[in-house]
């Protein structure tokens, strides 16, 4: 059986795309292809897709969101990754948070806003061998 879908393409919309592209290229060190005019498409490695409810109750807490899509970055060791990225100039909002399903932090993407970085506490299908 052949799968028709070969990858997941993610878009980040930025008020300052040059700053955001430089961040992904120089700080996160994602390899890129210039598709013309400085429009970089980055290789991001394995991916996975989760579908979550827009409102929830879990362990006595409830919440909701108006978001329809979200992008997060995963890592194996969040403390080591956070320190390494900070050494390259990355900025973070707040401390590490234990969410039960993983340890999270918020990474500032210049010109684009905030993005979650997390160390999962589940066996991620994206990195399964």
Phi, psi and omega in degrees: 000129180258134177272133180282327180277126184251345181191172176245123180259124182249140177245138171244121178267128186231141172291331177234081184298328179296318179294318180294317179298317178298322178297310180296324180284310191267324182270308179280342178060040174284129175296148185219159172243131176274115182273005178122133176069023180083006177280103184267138171247122187262141171279125184245001177085200181300154178222163173214162184230126176244150176241119184243154175289153178279348171218150188204161169225130182206125177050046177080002178244146176231160180193173176201166178213151173266352180297150174245339179217152180211148178238130177230155175253141180250152176213166179274328183221100189293323180294315179294316181296316180299316180297316180296316180292322177298324177296337178264005177104001179291147177244146182236153177254121175074186182266178173291145179232134176270111182262004183089304179278349179177171175259129186238160168210166181247123182259134176273126175258111184306131178079357184228340180116213186251149178219138178284139169241131180214155172253109183291150174254013175242168179277100186294127177298334180297330183247010179293143180251000000 
